[in-house]
């Protein structure tokens, strides 16, 4: 078995570790898309830690623990590329172009994100831009928010009475692939079918949480509330996230969240980073409960949910 040596020279110790574990070389003119874990610096992967110590330039987001950044080379450049609700944020297109530009200048570029770069993140968009630009890149998975990874199932409705559910996936890359295959078709909402599916799925295996993202409600509120109440009795909280300001939808979403023991929040149209923070917060809660959610107190999404959860 490889040994881990502690040495006063940080870089020499990491180089020895990389050699022992046969970690890949972080080559110049390449980009690594890495997850920093859920906040605790002890939960970053070995490959993620190695990437931090080898990078020439680190573009990091708002959920990365600063203690990890202190492990970078003394001459490494740190560039904040995070997004915060209500504050001036970096545009995703600018971040992607910056990754390409820095790599073309010969730098070892690390894009460091909280959690996993693909789970509720924009790693897929960045990877696509790099591929189209001919830049070599590597994906370094990270531990998702909470005490470990989560299995996720996508449920969606569209058209005339079409409501489908995917299989369960645990990989960020698989989740991104699933989401990219779903296309939107007009039709009425089918929230009741989603709630009922969650109830039936919970009968087969425990469901820690239901997340619903929508902008409308076109069903009988009484039936939705009845099923939401059943979910609450079963311990399946529904987190209802609304895009826009439709008052009918807001009234229904708030009621479903309250009766199921979940939480409600609104996000601005087109604000992917707001939704991303909310989804990461739910992942933390599903994996580790209120304690894990409280550990993300620097996240506006986590604070919004904590204020409502009992």
Secondary structure as UniProt FT lines:
FT   HELIX           10..21
FT   TURN            28..29
FT   STRAND          30..35
FT   HELIX           41..43
FT   HELIX           46..54
FT   STRAND          57..60
FT   TURN            62..63
FT   HELIX           66..69
FT   TURN            70..71
FT   TURN            74..75
FT   STRAND          77..80
FT   TURN            85..86
FT   HELIX           92..104
FT   TURN            105..106
FT   STRAND          108..113
FT   HELIX           123..132
FT   TURN            133..134
FT   STRAND          136..140
FT   STRAND          155..158
FT   TURN            159..161
FT   STRAND          162..165
FT   HELIX           172..180
FT   HELIX           191..204
FT   STRAND          209..214
FT   HELIX           221..234
FT   STRAND          237..243
FT   HELIX           247..260
FT   STRAND          263..267
FT   TURN            269..270
FT   HELIX           272..294
FT   TURN            295..298
FT   HELIX           300..306
FT   TURN            307..308
//
